[in-house]
Amino acid sequence: METVNGNLASALRIEPGITAIIGSGGKSTLLKTLSLELMRSGGRVLLCTTTHMFPVAGVPWDGSSRRLDAAPWKPGALHAPGCTCEACAGLVRGRICQAGVLDPQTGKLSSPAAPLDQLAQRFDYVLAEADGSKRLPLKAHAAWEPVIPAATANVVWVVGASGLGKPINEAVHRPELFCERCGCEPTDIATPERVVQVLNAEMQALKLSTARVMLNQVDALADSTIADRFQAALGRPVVATNLK
């Protein structure tokens, strides 16, 4: 399987509007990576969540007490006028910010006060993290998730390859649901075939057959054929990458 090392926005066919990022094994990193790529091309990008997430490091936060578009970040603003460094030259055309209500106790953002379909009218791209995974590479979804906005244009389903080949009870968020959907035990191995079985069951239940699947952390695989087995079992193209 060929690994994508850049231009993930193109590989994942991200169109303007709302993009929901779900799954496990690199959602937050993908959120920031896509935002920078889209901004470099001149896009106005908003980062947010429909559940809860830690703020994305390095991206300014517009609190709900201010106009959301009052101070969008212009990369290079702290540099001298006319600076030709890579950051200023490559990023200055676009703008980016993140929004949501900050919980001072947890340090996490919840969804913005304004509806995302309204925010999407003021930004070219709204990238929303739409579920949680407890920082584990694999997961099974509970009945109340993912929380995907009605007007979503793109869904990206992230799968952490570092969990493939490990015991389910070590690598999977909600292992009991995972095992229920593929008929195995928590001490069994999370094989590519079992992960795909759960993925397909959830895609069908959630009516997300058009979601783009991204297999992240493929450099963690000791056997490269595991990624090929994953794609073969899924029966559709997979974007493989190595976001940290």
Backbone as CSV, one residue per row, in Angstrom:
resi,resn,N_x,N_y,N_z,CA_x,CA_y,CA_z,C_x,C_y,C_z
1,MET,0.845,-1.199,0.000,0.000,0.000,0.000,0.878,1.246,0.000
2,GLU,0.583,2.173,-0.882,1.366,3.401,-0.966,0.993,4.350,0.170
3,THR,2.028,4.977,0.778,1.811,5.893,1.888,1.795,7.328,1.397
4,VAL,0.807,8.110,1.847,0.705,9.522,1.495,1.473,10.333,2.523
5,ASN,2.470,11.084,2.080,3.304,11.867,2.994,2.985,13.354,2.959
6,GLY,2.090,13.769,2.135,1.721,15.181,2.051,0.438,15.349,1.272
7,ASN,-0.122,16.552,1.330,-1.354,16.867,0.602,-2.490,15.892,0.936
8,LEU,-2.710,15.705,2.228,-3.783,14.818,2.660,-5.157,15.366,2.302
9,ALA,-5.279,16.684,2.252,-6.570,17.271,1.891,-6.998,16.811,0.507
10,SER,-6.046,16.701,-0.394,-6.348,16.229,-1.739,-6.602,14.728,-1.739
11,ALA,-5.763,13.971,-1.027,-5.912,12.512,-0.989,-7.260,12.106,-0.389
12,LEU,-7.731,12.883,0.607,-9.003,12.581,1.266,-10.189,13.275,0.601
13,ARG,-9.916,14.017,-0.469,-10.947,14.702,-1.257,-11.815,15.610,-0.371
14,ILE,-11.131,16.473,0.403,-11.845,17.385,1.300,-12.433,18.533,0.490
15,GLU,-13.742,18.636,0.503,-14.451,19.698,-0.196,-14.838,20.797,0.785
16,PRO,-15.097,22.023,0.306,-15.526,23.097,1.204,-16.785,22.705,1.979
17,GLY,-16.918,23.280,3.165,-18.053,22.976,4.025,-17.577,22.311,5.301
18,ILE,-18.441,21.545,5.933,-18.129,20.894,7.205,-17.519,19.512,6.962
19,THR,-16.398,19.250,7.610,-15.771,17.939,7.585,-15.781,17.372,8.992
20,ALA,-16.384,16.200,9.184,-16.384,15.514,10.477,-15.271,14.476,10.486
21,ILE,-14.415,14.539,11.497,-13.313,13.595,11.633,-13.622,12.682,12.807
22,ILE,-13.700,11.368,12.539,-14.099,10.404,13.559,-13.099,9.254,13.611
23,GLY,-13.253,8.392,14.617,-12.394,7.228,14.728,-11.356,7.402,15.819
24,SER,-10.151,6.900,15.568,-9.103,6.914,16.594,-7.734,6.766,15.947
25,GLY,-6.716,7.215,16.689,-5.358,7.033,16.186,-4.821,8.190,15.378
26,GLY,-5.217,9.422,15.730,-4.641,10.582,15.039,-5.618,11.641,14.605
27,LYS,-6.820,11.682,15.187,-7.819,12.675,14.748,-7.340,14.104,14.956
28,SER,-6.809,14.391,16.145,-6.400,15.766,16.442,-5.247,16.213,15.546
29,THR,-4.301,15.304,15.311,-3.183,15.637,14.430,-3.670,15.850,12.998
30,LEU,-4.612,15.030,12.563,-5.179,15.208,11.225,-5.916,16.531,11.131
31,LEU,-6.619,16.899,12.197,-7.344,18.163,12.216,-6.394,19.327,11.937
32,LYS,-5.272,19.345,12.633,-4.318,20.438,12.447,-3.619,20.340,11.091
33,THR,-3.265,19.127,10.672,-2.586,18.957,9.384,-3.456,19.443,8.235
34,LEU,-4.723,19.039,8.224,-5.638,19.485,7.172,-5.820,20.993,7.212
35,SER,-5.924,21.555,8.412,-6.157,22.995,8.514,-4.994,23.779,7.920
36,LEU,-3.774,23.320,8.162,-2.608,24.017,7.618,-2.550,23.881,6.096
37,GLU,-2.846,22.691,5.589,-2.844,22.501,4.136,-3.887,23.391,3.469
38,LEU,-5.085,23.413,4.028,-6.168,24.209,3.439,-5.882,25.692,3.559
39,MET,-5.243,26.101,4.651,-4.893,27.497,4.825,-3.816,27.925,3.836
40,ARG,-2.858,27.030,3.584,-1.795,27.363,2.629,-2.364,27.651,1.242
41,SER,-3.492,27.036,0.935,-4.109,27.270,-0.372,-5.049,28.481,-0.344
42,GLY,-5.034,29.214,0.761,-5.833,30.428,0.846,-7.163,30.264,1.539
43,GLY,-7.434,29.117,2.119,-8.732,28.872,2.735,-8.895,29.512,4.098
44,ARG,-10.127,29.869,4.413,-10.501,30.332,5.751,-10.987,29.100,6.510
45,VAL,-10.273,28.730,7.580,-10.490,27.443,8.224,-10.865,27.624,9.695
46,LEU,-11.896,26.917,10.121,-12.303,26.894,11.520,-12.148,25.476,12.066
47,LEU,-11.521,25.345,13.229,-11.389,24.070,13.914,-12.323,24.052,15.122
48,CYS,-12.995,22.921,15.341,-13.914,22.833,16.464,-14.207,21.368,16.761
49,THR,-15.122,21.128,17.685,-15.555,19.789,18.018,-17.070,19.769,18.189
50,THR,-17.661,18.614,18.005,-19.080,18.451,18.306,-19.259,17.747,19.645
51,THR,-18.150,17.345,20.269,-18.200,16.705,21.587,-17.270,17.476,22.521
52,HIS,-16.094,16.944,22.775,-15.090,17.628,23.594,-13.714,17.291,23.051
53,MET,-12.824,18.277,23.066,-11.448,18.022,22.651,-10.542,19.049,23.309
54,PHE,-9.272,18.685,23.447,-8.294,19.656,23.902,-8.037,20.650,22.762
55,PRO,-7.819,21.925,23.087,-7.506,22.890,22.026,-6.311,22.432,21.201
56,VAL,-6.332,22.742,19.922,-5.241,22.372,19.032,-4.073,23.316,19.275
57,ALA,-2.933,22.772,19.659,-1.765,23.577,20.009,-1.349,24.478,18.855
58,GLY,-1.075,25.729,19.194,-0.577,26.665,18.200,-1.628,27.379,17.391
59,VAL,-2.903,27.040,17.595,-3.981,27.685,16.848,-4.775,28.570,17.797
60,PRO,-4.896,29.866,17.529,-5.611,30.773,18.426,-7.064,30.358,18.637
61,TRP,-7.540,30.629,19.835,-8.910,30.298,20.212,-9.735,31.569,20.296
62,ASP,-10.863,31.597,19.588,-11.803,32.701,19.681,-12.910,32.288,20.628
63,GLY,-12.902,32.859,21.825,-13.907,32.511,22.823,-15.296,32.952,22.415
64,SER,-16.292,32.314,23.002,-17.673,32.598,22.612,-18.126,33.992,23.014
65,SER,-17.338,34.690,23.849,-17.725,36.038,24.263,-17.327,37.092,23.235
66,ARG,-16.601,36.702,22.190,-16.195,37.643,21.157,-16.771,37.224,19.820
67,ARG,-16.802,38.185,18.901,-17.178,37.835,17.539,-16.183,36.797,17.024
68,LEU,-16.725,35.727,16.453,-15.884,34.625,16.012,-14.858,35.065,14.976
69,ASP,-15.245,36.014,14.135,-14.347,36.451,13.068,-13.634,37.747,13.424
70,ALA,-13.574,38.063,14.722,-12.977,39.346,15.108,-11.471,39.379,14.869
71,ALA,-10.802,38.253,15.110,-9.346,38.281,14.998,-8.804,36.967,14.453
72,PRO,-9.142,36.618,13.225,-8.587,35.383,12.662,-7.077,35.478,12.557
73,TRP,-6.437,34.355,12.766,-4.983,34.320,12.771,-4.418,34.431,11.377
74,LYS,-3.500,35.353,11.199,-2.757,35.478,9.954,-1.326,35.012,10.232
75,PRO,-0.960,33.803,9.850,0.400,33.329,10.118,1.431,34.292,9.561
76,GLY,2.499,34.507,10.328,3.532,35.452,9.922,3.309,36.837,10.470
77,ALA,2.191,37.038,11.200,1.884,38.375,11.704,2.948,38.873,12.668
78,LEU,3.637,37.979,13.354,4.657,38.378,14.316,6.012,38.610,13.657
79,HIS,6.092,38.308,12.363,7.354,38.513,11.657,7.427,39.939,11.102
80,ALA,8.603,40.331,10.711,8.777,41.668,10.143,8.095,41.749,8.789
81,PRO,7.540,42.925,8.422,6.912,43.087,7.110,7.877,42.709,5.989
82,GLY,7.375,41.968,5.030,8.200,41.570,3.906,9.034,40.329,4.158
83,CYS,8.834,39.693,5.313,9.610,38.489,5.633,9.350,37.410,4.583
84,THR,10.370,36.703,4.161,10.227,35.670,3.127,10.490,34.273,3.695
85,CYS,10.406,34.125,5.014,10.621,32.795,5.584,9.521,31.843,5.098
86,GLU,9.750,30.555,5.261,8.823,29.563,4.726,7.420,29.730,5.305
87,ALA,7.329,29.998,6.612,6.009,30.135,7.237,5.238,31.300,6.646
88,CYS,5.907,32.456,6.541,5.215,33.637,6.015,4.878,33.450,4.537
89,ALA,5.821,32.958,3.768,5.602,32.821,2.334,4.543,31.779,2.023
90,GLY,4.499,30.721,2.803,3.591,29.620,2.496,2.222,29.714,3.112
91,LEU,2.085,30.450,4.231,0.844,30.398,4.980,0.077,31.712,5.030
92,VAL,0.666,32.771,4.554,0.085,34.089,4.804,-1.245,34.315,4.096
93,ARG,-1.550,33.551,3.060,-2.761,33.818,2.279,-4.035,33.403,3.001
94,GLY,-3.971,32.394,3.829,-5.168,31.900,4.490,-5.285,32.409,5.905
95,ARG,-6.282,31.878,6.601,-6.434,32.215,8.008,-7.087,31.049,8.726
96,ILE,-6.872,30.998,10.023,-7.334,29.848,10.779,-7.610,30.262,12.219
97,CYS,-8.611,29.654,12.822,-8.844,29.800,14.252,-9.606,28.579,14.734
98,GLN,-9.709,28.427,16.056,-10.537,27.369,16.614,-11.553,27.997,17.548
99,ALA,-12.697,27.352,17.689,-13.773,27.926,18.489,-14.435,26.854,19.325
100,GLY,-15.044,27.289,20.409,-15.746,26.392,21.308,-15.798,27.002,22.687
101,VAL,-16.500,26.357,23.573,-16.619,26.836,24.947,-15.599,26.088,25.796
102,LEU,-14.684,26.825,26.404,-13.594,26.225,27.170,-14.033,25.911,28.593
103,ASP,-13.826,24.652,29.001,-14.103,24.237,30.367,-12.822,24.407,31.177
104,PRO,-12.784,25.348,32.133,-11.535,25.602,32.862,-11.096,24.429,33.730
105,GLN,-12.011,23.517,34.076,-11.653,22.383,34.924,-10.964,21.271,34.135
106,THR,-11.457,21.009,32.937,-10.870,19.941,32.116,-9.867,20.465,31.103
107,GLY,-9.942,21.754,30.788,-9.088,22.316,29.751,-9.527,21.954,28.350
108,LYS,-10.743,21.409,28.216,-11.242,20.992,26.912,-12.256,21.985,26.350
109,LEU,-12.332,21.992,25.024,-13.355,22.765,24.330,-14.566,21.882,24.065
110,SER,-15.747,22.453,24.207,-16.955,21.802,23.724,-17.388,22.514,22.452
111,SER,-18.507,22.124,21.892,-18.923,22.677,20.606,-19.167,24.176,20.699
112,PRO,-18.953,24.912,19.611,-19.196,26.359,19.605,-20.650,26.687,19.929
113,ALA,-20.859,27.885,20.449,-22.221,28.308,20.776,-23.079,28.449,19.525
114,ALA,-22.476,28.907,18.440,-23.218,29.083,17.188,-23.317,27.753,16.445
115,PRO,-24.443,27.463,15.799,-24.586,26.231,15.017,-23.531,26.153,13.913
116,LEU,-23.038,24.940,13.672,-21.976,24.795,12.688,-22.417,25.149,11.284
117,ASP,-23.696,24.927,10.945,-24.133,25.292,9.596,-24.081,26.802,9.395
118,GLN,-24.268,27.572,10.460,-24.123,29.025,10.357,-22.655,29.412,10.232
119,LEU,-21.792,28.765,11.006,-20.363,29.061,10.934,-19.805,28.700,9.563
120,ALA,-20.338,27.652,8.962,-19.852,27.220,7.652,-20.096,28.269,6.576
121,GLN,-21.012,29.193,6.828,-21.263,30.268,5.868,-20.196,31.351,5.945
122,ARG,-19.408,31.339,7.008,-18.392,32.374,7.209,-16.976,31.861,7.041
123,PHE,-16.836,30.544,6.822,-15.529,29.931,6.603,-15.616,29.026,5.378
124,ASP,-14.478,28.855,4.722,-14.452,27.922,3.585,-14.514,26.478,4.076
125,TYR,-13.836,26.223,5.202,-13.776,24.863,5.740,-14.008,24.891,7.245
126,VAL,-14.901,24.044,7.714,-15.086,23.816,9.148,-14.686,22.373,9.420
127,LEU,-13.622,22.189,10.194,-13.120,20.851,10.516,-13.508,20.528,11.948
128,ALA,-14.327,19.500,12.131,-14.870,19.176,13.450,-14.477,17.776,13.894
129,GLU,-13.857,17.684,15.066,-13.613,16.384,15.682,-14.933,15.917,16.284
130,ALA,-15.414,14.737,15.874,-16.802,14.375,16.171,-16.981,13.161,17.074
131,ASP,-15.908,12.715,17.726,-16.030,11.665,18.743,-14.749,11.630,19.562
132,GLY,-14.695,10.737,20.554,-13.506,10.600,21.389,-12.984,9.178,21.339
133,SER,-11.711,8.996,21.769,-11.128,7.655,21.704,-10.201,7.345,22.869
134,LYS,-10.122,8.234,23.865,-9.266,7.997,25.039,-7.814,7.757,24.649
135,ARG,-7.405,8.345,23.519,-6.011,8.254,23.046,-5.577,6.823,22.705
136,LEU,-6.526,5.969,22.399,-6.208,4.608,21.951,-6.270,4.552,20.428
137,PRO,-5.541,3.638,19.796,-5.482,3.621,18.326,-6.731,3.084,17.637
138,LEU,-7.547,2.294,18.346,-8.746,1.711,17.750,-9.936,1.977,18.659
139,LYS,-11.147,1.890,18.101,-12.332,2.110,18.927,-13.560,1.480,18.300
140,ALA,-14.574,1.317,19.150,-15.929,0.994,18.706,-16.817,2.124,19.194
141,HIS,-17.788,2.504,18.377,-18.645,3.634,18.718,-19.812,3.215,19.607
142,ALA,-20.088,4.043,20.596,-21.280,3.865,21.422,-22.491,4.384,20.658
143,ALA,-23.666,4.147,21.215,-24.908,4.482,20.506,-25.060,5.970,20.257
144,TRP,-24.453,6.807,21.101,-24.640,8.262,20.987,-23.568,8.953,20.132
145,GLU,-22.700,8.187,19.547,-21.639,8.790,18.737,-21.472,8.032,17.413
146,PRO,-20.790,8.642,16.473,-20.241,9.994,16.460,-21.334,11.048,16.334
147,VAL,-20.985,12.290,16.713,-21.931,13.401,16.633,-21.618,14.183,15.362
148,ILE,-22.264,13.811,14.279,-21.975,14.391,12.964,-23.042,15.422,12.611
149,PRO,-22.645,16.665,12.347,-23.625,17.697,11.994,-24.416,17.332,10.745
150,ALA,-25.647,17.781,10.708,-26.539,17.427,9.604,-26.015,17.895,8.250
151,ALA,-25.339,19.031,8.228,-24.899,19.620,6.958,-23.486,19.194,6.561
152,THR,-22.983,18.107,7.129,-21.610,17.684,6.868,-21.394,17.290,5.405
153,ALA,-20.309,17.812,4.833,-19.973,17.514,3.436,-19.001,16.347,3.322
154,ASN,-18.125,16.166,4.313,-17.098,15.133,4.267,-17.007,14.437,5.616
155,VAL,-16.811,13.119,5.598,-16.531,12.359,6.818,-15.234,11.593,6.604
156,VAL,-14.279,11.788,7.520,-13.017,11.057,7.477,-12.969,10.138,8.688
157,TRP,-12.797,8.848,8.434,-12.770,7.835,9.496,-11.325,7.400,9.705
158,VAL,-10.738,7.751,10.843,-9.335,7.464,11.130,-9.211,6.138,11.874
159,VAL,-8.257,5.319,11.443,-7.953,4.042,12.101,-6.468,4.033,12.426
160,GLY,-6.117,3.750,13.678,-4.718,3.726,14.093,-4.070,2.374,13.855
161,ALA,-3.160,2.315,12.903,-2.520,1.041,12.557,-1.680,0.483,13.694
162,SER,-1.279,1.332,14.636,-0.456,0.846,15.745,-1.220,-0.126,16.637
163,GLY,-2.563,-0.130,16.521,-3.355,-1.070,17.305,-3.524,-2.428,16.648
164,LEU,-3.233,-2.526,15.353,-3.382,-3.797,14.644,-2.348,-4.803,15.133
165,GLY,-2.803,-6.011,15.437,-1.901,-7.037,15.925,-1.733,-7.056,17.431
166,LYS,-2.410,-6.132,18.129,-2.334,-6.085,19.592,-3.610,-6.656,20.199
167,PRO,-3.556,-7.059,21.478,-4.771,-7.535,22.137,-5.852,-6.455,22.138
168,ILE,-7.073,-6.861,21.912,-8.180,-5.918,21.825,-8.318,-5.096,23.101
169,ASN,-8.166,-5.725,24.251,-8.347,-4.997,25.503,-7.225,-4.018,25.809
170,GLU,-6.165,-4.014,24.995,-5.088,-3.037,25.154,-5.162,-1.918,24.124
171,ALA,-5.739,-2.187,22.974,-5.670,-1.246,21.857,-6.980,-0.570,21.513
172,VAL,-8.089,-1.049,22.061,-9.410,-0.586,21.613,-10.150,0.170,22.706
173,HIS,-10.663,1.333,22.361,-11.583,2.056,23.232,-12.969,1.413,23.122
174,ARG,-13.545,1.039,24.230,-14.794,0.275,24.318,-14.625,-1.136,23.720
175,PRO,-13.723,-1.920,24.282,-13.465,-3.263,23.745,-14.684,-4.179,23.797
176,GLU,-15.577,-3.971,24.784,-16.747,-4.838,24.875,-17.667,-4.667,23.673
177,LEU,-17.804,-3.438,23.183,-18.619,-3.194,21.988,-17.931,-3.750,20.753
178,PHE,-16.629,-3.592,20.696,-15.852,-4.125,19.568,-16.056,-5.635,19.465
179,CYS,-15.908,-6.323,20.597,-16.040,-7.784,20.596,-17.464,-8.217,20.259
180,GLU,-18.427,-7.447,20.695,-19.825,-7.758,20.392,-20.075,-7.721,18.898
181,ARG,-19.381,-6.818,18.202,-19.628,-6.626,16.780,-18.818,-7.565,15.898
182,CYS,-17.804,-8.203,16.439,-17.043,-9.127,15.587,-16.949,-10.528,16.180
183,GLY,-17.657,-10.771,17.285,-17.734,-12.113,17.831,-16.432,-12.668,18.345
184,CYS,-15.741,-11.909,19.188,-14.471,-12.386,19.732,-14.368,-12.034,21.211
185,GLU,-13.222,-12.310,21.812,-12.981,-12.029,23.220,-12.006,-10.862,23.370
186,PRO,-12.093,-10.127,24.493,-11.193,-8.978,24.701,-9.715,-9.334,24.658
187,THR,-9.384,-10.585,24.965,-7.976,-10.993,24.936,-7.508,-11.423,23.548
188,ASP,-8.427,-11.506,22.597,-8.051,-11.846,21.228,-7.296,-10.690,20.573
189,ILE,-6.687,-10.991,19.445,-5.891,-9.988,18.729,-6.777,-9.146,17.808
190,ALA,-6.478,-7.854,17.755,-7.174,-6.951,16.835,-6.560,-7.102,15.444
191,THR,-6.995,-8.117,14.727,-6.487,-8.365,13.383,-7.103,-7.357,12.416
192,PRO,-6.474,-7.149,11.264,-7.079,-6.249,10.269,-8.495,-6.673,9.905
193,GLU,-8.716,-7.980,9.810,-10.033,-8.479,9.415,-11.083,-8.175,10.477
194,ARG,-10.742,-8.322,11.750,-11.699,-7.997,12.811,-11.991,-6.501,12.862
195,VAL,-10.960,-5.695,12.708,-11.163,-4.233,12.724,-12.066,-3.820,11.571
196,VAL,-11.852,-4.392,10.400,-12.689,-4.075,9.245,-14.123,-4.568,9.459
197,GLN,-14.288,-5.722,10.101,-15.628,-6.225,10.370,-16.414,-5.246,11.235
198,VAL,-15.755,-4.699,12.250,-16.405,-3.706,13.106,-16.646,-2.410,12.326
199,LEU,-15.659,-2.002,11.552,-15.779,-0.779,10.755,-16.949,-0.869,9.781
200,ASN,-17.059,-1.970,9.076,-18.158,-2.139,8.118,-19.515,-2.159,8.807
201,ALA,-19.589,-2.822,9.966,-20.854,-2.882,10.703,-21.293,-1.485,11.133
202,GLU,-20.335,-0.690,11.576,-20.670,0.656,12.033,-20.999,1.570,10.855
203,MET,-20.257,1.437,9.769,-20.555,2.244,8.582,-21.980,1.989,8.097
204,GLN,-22.372,0.728,8.107,-23.721,0.384,7.666,-24.766,0.931,8.638
205,ALA,-24.528,0.775,9.935,-25.490,1.234,10.933,-25.625,2.751,10.928
206,LEU,-24.505,3.444,10.689,-24.499,4.903,10.721,-24.780,5.530,9.354
207,LYS,-24.942,4.672,8.335,-25.160,5.159,6.968,-24.020,6.079,6.522
208,LEU,-22.796,5.602,6.739,-21.607,6.384,6.390,-20.739,5.640,5.363
209,SER,-21.380,5.018,4.403,-20.647,4.233,3.415,-19.733,5.086,2.539
210,THR,-19.981,6.398,2.478,-19.148,7.276,1.654,-17.991,7.896,2.433
211,ALA,-17.846,7.541,3.709,-16.744,8.087,4.505,-15.401,7.684,3.909
212,ARG,-14.414,8.595,3.965,-13.062,8.271,3.520,-12.321,7.637,4.686
213,VAL,-11.682,6.511,4.469,-10.963,5.805,5.527,-9.481,6.133,5.447
214,MET,-8.917,6.561,6.585,-7.497,6.873,6.657,-6.834,5.955,7.669
215,LEU,-5.871,5.176,7.225,-5.095,4.300,8.103,-3.835,5.047,8.505
216,ASN,-3.777,5.467,9.748,-2.644,6.262,10.234,-1.652,5.371,10.977
217,GLN,-0.458,5.895,11.199,0.585,5.205,11.972,1.081,3.932,11.289
218,VAL,1.055,3.903,9.960,1.467,2.668,9.271,2.946,2.361,9.476
219,ASP,3.737,3.364,9.879,5.149,3.092,10.142,5.334,2.261,11.409
220,ALA,4.272,2.129,12.220,4.354,1.320,13.442,4.202,-0.167,13.157
221,LEU,3.842,-0.520,11.930,3.612,-1.921,11.584,4.927,-2.629,11.284
222,ALA,5.195,-3.692,12.029,6.414,-4.466,11.765,6.308,-5.220,10.456
223,ASP,5.081,-5.562,10.071,4.826,-6.290,8.824,3.957,-5.409,7.929
224,SER,4.522,-4.934,6.831,3.801,-4.011,5.954,2.588,-4.656,5.290
225,THR,2.559,-5.996,5.239,1.413,-6.651,4.602,0.136,-6.514,5.437
226,ILE,0.268,-6.123,6.705,-0.914,-5.929,7.550,-1.783,-4.812,6.990
227,ALA,-1.149,-3.733,6.516,-1.895,-2.632,5.911,-2.608,-3.106,4.640
228,ASP,-1.931,-3.951,3.855,-2.551,-4.491,2.645,-3.741,-5.384,2.996
229,ARG,-3.607,-6.154,4.055,-4.721,-7.000,4.499,-5.915,-6.144,4.927
230,PHE,-5.625,-5.036,5.583,-6.702,-4.138,6.007,-7.474,-3.616,4.790
231,GLN,-6.739,-3.137,3.790,-7.402,-2.594,2.612,-8.134,-3.684,1.837
232,ALA,-7.554,-4.872,1.748,-8.197,-5.980,1.030,-9.497,-6.384,1.718
233,ALA,-9.484,-6.431,3.047,-10.689,-6.796,3.788,-11.767,-5.731,3.643
234,LEU,-11.341,-4.474,3.598,-12.301,-3.380,3.467,-12.906,-3.339,2.068
235,GLY,-12.107,-3.702,1.073,-12.611,-3.742,-0.291,-12.817,-2.386,-0.920
236,ARG,-12.053,-1.405,-0.467,-12.161,-0.053,-1.014,-10.844,0.669,-0.770
237,PRO,-10.576,1.760,-1.482,-9.302,2.463,-1.298,-9.152,3.021,0.111
238,VAL,-7.929,2.977,0.610,-7.592,3.500,1.930,-6.444,4.487,1.776
239,VAL,-6.524,5.615,2.466,-5.403,6.572,2.490,-4.529,6.205,3.667
240,ALA,-3.292,5.794,3.402,-2.347,5.399,4.452,-1.353,6.526,4.685
241,THR,-1.060,6.805,5.960,-0.146,7.899,6.263,0.519,7.657,7.606
242,ASN,1.356,8.620,8.027,2.137,8.482,9.264,2.122,9.767,10.084
243,LEU,0.954,10.263,10.387,0.868,11.460,11.224,1.241,11.119,12.653
244,LYS,1.963,12.011,13.303,2.390,11.789,14.698,1.489,12.574,15.653
